[in-house]
Amino acid sequence: METYTAMRHFADSWGLLGMTIFFIAAVLFVFRPGSRRSADEAAQIPLKDD
């Protein structure tokens, strides 16, 4: 089997599954309880005067 064909089969199956799991994990991380306060604090960092 050629390298290209093997990589194509891998990307079609496990690569897609991996990207889907990563996307779901990223969405859950953003919308987890308590994330609004930490996001608001991070948004204010550029506006703080030291």
C-alpha positions in Angstrom: 0.0 0.0 0.0 1.3 3.4 -0.9 2.0 5.9 1.8 -0.5 8.4 0.4 -3.3 5.8 0.4 -2.5 4.7 3.9 -2.5 8.3 5.2 -5.7 9.0 3.3 -7.5 6.0 4.9 -6.2 7.0 8.4 -7.4 10.6 7.9 -10.8 9.5 6.7 -11.4 7.3 9.7 -9.4 8.0 12.8 -8.4 11.6 11.9 -12.0 12.6 11.6 -12.9 10.9 14.9 -10.0 12.6 16.6 -11.0 16.1 15.3 -14.6 15.5 16.4 -13.5 14.5 19.9 -11.2 17.6 20.1 -14.0 19.9 19.0 -16.5 18.5 21.5 -13.8 18.8 24.3 -13.1 22.4 23.3 -16.8 23.3 23.4 -17.3 21.6 26.8 -14.2 23.4 28.1 -15.5 26.8 27.0 -19.0 26.3 28.4 -18.0 24.6 31.7 -19.4 26.1 34.9 -17.4 28.9 36.3 -15.7 29.8 33.0 -17.4 33.1 32.6 -15.6 34.7 35.6 -12.2 33.5 34.4 -12.9 34.7 30.8 -14.0 38.1 32.1 -10.8 38.4 34.1 -8.7 37.5 31.1 -10.6 40.0 28.9 -9.7 42.8 31.3 -5.9 42.1 31.3 -5.1 44.5 28.5 -7.1 47.3 30.1 -5.3 47.1 33.5 -2.8 49.8 34.3 0.3 48.5 36.1 
